Amino acid sequence: MVRISKRALLYFSLALLSGTALARAATHSAPDIEGDGGVSAFYRWDAAITQPGLPLREETFPATLSRPKMAGTALRILYTATSGVGRGLVPVSGIVYLPAGAPPPGGWPILAWAHGTTGFADVCAPSWRGQPARDVAYLQRWMEAGFAVVATDYEGLGTKGVHPYLLWKSEGRSILDAVRAALKAKPGVLRNQVVIAGQSQGSGAALGATYLAPDYAPDLHVLGTVATGLVVTFAGPQGDGYVKKPEQYTDPRQMDPGFAMLRIAGIDRALHPELDPADFVTAKGRPLLDAARTSCLHDLFALSKEKGLTGEEVFVPDLKPLDADMEPNFVLPVAKMTVPIFAGTGLADGMAGTAGQYNAVKAMCDAGTRVQWHVYPGLSHNGAVNGSLADSLPFVQALLKGETPKGNCAGITPPGPVQAPTPGIPFND
């Protein structure tokens, strides 16, 4: 029996997620406790919100920010969503890309994109700072295949309030409500045929949305889900056939404290607004906490490295007050999904590791989900995103035709030690 503590599972996930972050510092007049500020007035909405999934406003996505070449129209959007942490109805921001030219009869099918970790502060929202080249290349391929893209920033990232980092209910609702809002804003241009896709942090968000969709958004026609660099944990015992994760993915003392600071600033602040995150960091950790509120993930890495910080010295010894309510908000309650799942894992994924991804796939298989899992020798956490397209595109094209892709649960095996990345492959760092 493989048993891992809740805190270890959380820190395991925190250790996975640097692949999509961009390194650009931002400035605020003062560090805000929830990372608010530093963005334009577009992101602020003070009027009443009556229901989720409504478009509030849109503006042209800035020409200075990169986007897929296929995007004839690129929009920054603000829409309504249901909070995943008890804040009621909230505004959430995101991006919509529409292919150039006239839409097909019925409109473009939708790829609902769930991004990986960028940070905690509002200025880390992809709709504000842009998407990394890896993601732009990935979304370009989907648009070439005939999809429009609806890409949420997630609750509290760009908009007012805390970003409930890694919490599946919040992120999943943000994905689904973004699609609802886009369909209302672009009738006849967008078609109610939805594929959800996510990488790293976004993989857990995508699977959270997939789990929620039948009850939360039954109006959406979700065909299936594509998840790469899996960062997701399912409830229930892991017995025979599951593998133990190496300590580098479960022991916070071995991780960059920049990751762990996102727990304090995002997850714990969202679940325990009555607590002050500063009470749980040491004097050495305070500059890192302040930085998390004003800048993005790689800036935290740089500061941590500059100061030579370790996880042991940035936090107080007792974090138990923060553990309450962690499991139901972080761990998906069941692994049974109602639509087919494509999962892609780079065997050189030293960031997420491969053991946890295998365990997630096995849990879904054991629960009766139709899963098609592909592994990619020599591809890293980043490299597997675009490297998986040769398999994920045919998987999704079958769904669009009304076909059911074959699963391969019967043949999955533990992937073994993490490989070295193959040089010379784009984004394969």
Sequence and secondary structure as in RCSB ss.txt:
>XXXX:A:sequence
MVRISKRALLYFSLALLSGTALARAATHSAPDIEGDGGVSAFYRWDAAITQPGLPLREETFPATLSRPKMAGTAL
RILYTATSGVGRGLVPVSGIVYLPAGAPPPGGWPILAWAHGTTGFADVCAPSWRGQPARDVAYLQRWMEAGFAVV
ATDYEGLGTKGVHPYLLWKSEGRSILDAVRAALKAKPGVLRNQVVIAGQSQGSGAALGATYLAPDYAPDLHVLGT
VATGLVVTFAGPQGDGYVKKPEQYTDPRQMDPGFAMLRIAGIDRALHPELDPADFVTAKGRPLLDAARTSCLHDL
FALSKEKGLTGEEVFVPDLKPLDADMEPNFVLPVAKMTVPIFAGTGLADGMAGTAGQYNAVKAMCDAGTRVQWHV
YPGLSHNGAVNGSLADSLPFVQALLKGETPKGNCAGITPPGPVQAPTPGIPFND
>XXXX:A:secstr
 B   HHHHHHHHHTT  TT        SS  TT   SS GGG   S   SSS EEEEEE  TTS   TTEEEEE
EEEEEEE SSS  EEEEEEEEEEESS   TT EEEEEEE    BSSGGG HHHH   HHHHHHHHHHHHTT EEE
EE  TTSSSSS   TT HHHHHHHHHHHHHHHHHHSBTTEEEEEEEEEETHHHHHHHHHHHHHHHH TTS EEEE
EEES    BSS B TT     GGGT GGGS HHHHHHIIIIIIHHH TTS GGGGB TTTHHHHHHHTTSBHHHH
HHHHHHHT  HHHHB S  GGG TTHHHHHSBS    SS EEEEEETT TTT SHHHHHHHHHHHHTT  EEEEE
ETT  TTHHHHHTHHHHHHHHHHHHTT      GGG     S     TTSTT  
